[in-house]
């Protein structure tokens, strides 16, 4: 048994489902849950997106679909089902997990961050949705080896002076005070870099939602650059957050 979050689910038949689980020890596992929708099944009534439980997983090979033998539901994250912005953010985090992690590649810190984000989104008084998504975007980039450089100017030798930052250079994965012709770079505010530095060391709950939304949009654009394709649910969440900021 492994602690897991359901990140994708499809109906296989009237009684069975195919499921993609993000497991704490096994990483992302795709499997078939035969009979999971039956009343007497050992699957807590079936799988549902952004629910957490103890999953029984039988892996025959890394190339074949696993067999899911059990699902003991333990956490539902009700808050993401009661508010549209929180729902968009939750779906963005699931889609981000699906695209950024290879199958059977464990990322325990990222799993724990996803659980914590779900709890924050379910506690209406604890945070704004942008803060939860920003935190999860950051840990995902760090865990997958794409952490933006916050300490040095990627186009010049020396430390990065926040007050002089003008652009983010996606090819180099960091910020610079120099805007050069002929190379792709995205204009950013110095406050965005300062916010990311705060994020790297602590909480962003007290930062205004507009600043957090700008930082979310930057990291989401960087994810698209890294993957070479859009993450549709993430783009939808950015649009929704911009409406609310």
Secondary structure, 3 states (H helix, E strand, C coil): CEEEEEEEEEECCCCCEEEEEEECCCEEEEEEECCCCCCCCCCCCCCCCCCEEEEEEECCCCCCCEEEEEEEEEECCHHHHCCHHHHHHHHHHHHHHHHHCCECCCCHHHHHHHHHHHHHHHCCCCCCHHHHHHHHHHHHHHHCCCCCECCECCCCCCECCHHHCCEEECCCCEEECCCCCCCCCEECCHHHHHHHHHHHHCCCCCCCHHHHHHHHHHHHHHHHHHHCCCCHHHHHHHHHHHHHC
